[in-house]
Structures are given as C-alpha cells and as structure tokens.
C-alpha cells in the first residue's frame, strides 16, 4: 500500500495574526437623524395655526425670563418694577403680534402660568374655542393658573394678577377698554406688552411710551 505523504503542518506563528473581536464590542448602529419638532400640541395661543407666524411690524420685545410662579398663587410684586413695552400693529394684526410676543416669552423661559393675554374687542380665537365648552370649564382653566390664559379687557377684573400681561388692541379703545389698559399697567407684576396703535395706547395710558 502506497504511503500518502502527510500534509505539512504550518506553525501557528506563521499563520498571521488572528483577528478576535473585542469582548463586549458590537458593530456600530447608525443613529437616526432627528426630524422636525412635532406640532401636534400647539400652544394655546395659536389654535390651528402653522408652526411659523409672520413677525409683527415692529421690533419684538425681549423680556427677561422669570422663575415660574406657583399655580393659582397671586404673587406679591413691586408694581413700580413693571416694565412697559409697545409693539406697534394695526388693529387687524394686534392679535398676531400678541401671539408672537407670547411665543417669545415662552421661548425665553417664562412659565405659561405667568402670562395673561387680553383683547380689547373680539375674543382671542383660543378663548372663543374654549368658551364653546361652557364658561365653567373656561374659567376653571384660569383658576388652575398653570397655562397662558386669554380673555377680553371687559373681564380683566375677574382675572388674577400675573407677572406678564399682553394686551392686543384689536379694535377701538372705548372708555372701558382704555381704563382696563391703564389698570393692567398697575396690575402687571413685571411686564406689560401692549400691541396696537401707539397713539391710542399712549392716549389710554396718559403718557408717552
């Protein structure tokens, strides 16, 4: 029987380096690219509007962020420290300017419960929507004090004082609305933002802005 030559044995040292995966290491997984921020829960000041709103015709206010206020608690504030900022806007654009001011306030760190928005004529769309469910539910949101609240100046006396008051002069300033605007200058804890015709606002406040 013929002898079969044995296959030559290659020494381990001649086989080249072994590649051994590091313990516990796995292949890298690609990270998902974040998409656009969801607009499923729009702010209460902008029901049904898109993610972007045109800027008001004048420079926007640049408020200083304040610490969040406790829900339903009236703050003891120094009335003399309240600042007044004016955003010139036509009556038809006053609500848009007020919404933009609210967005900037929230983006700067203001707590939603710190902000009250008033209109001198027609209700803000958010208020009109919430009132369709009844006044009890509408005012319950005000009493909770944990979100931006929208009302008309005729109901300003029923609203608790908040750190920031934004007034949209979206119609003629009659005597009642003018008095409410002047009163809001005293009741705003830190900041009053008035959006509308500068001459009407100056006249109502009795001083230049």
Secondary structure, 3 states (H helix, E strand, C coil): CCCCCCCCCCCHHHCCCCCCCCCCCCCCCCCCCCCCCCCCCCCHHHCCCCCCCCCCCCCCCCCCCCCCCCCCCCCCCCHHHCEEEEEECCHHHHHHHHHHHHHHHHHCCCCHHHEEEEECCCCCHHHHHHHCCCHHHHHHHHHHCCCCEEEEHHHHHHCCCCCEEEEECCCCCCHHHHHHHHHHHHHCCCEEEEEECHHHHHHHHCCCC
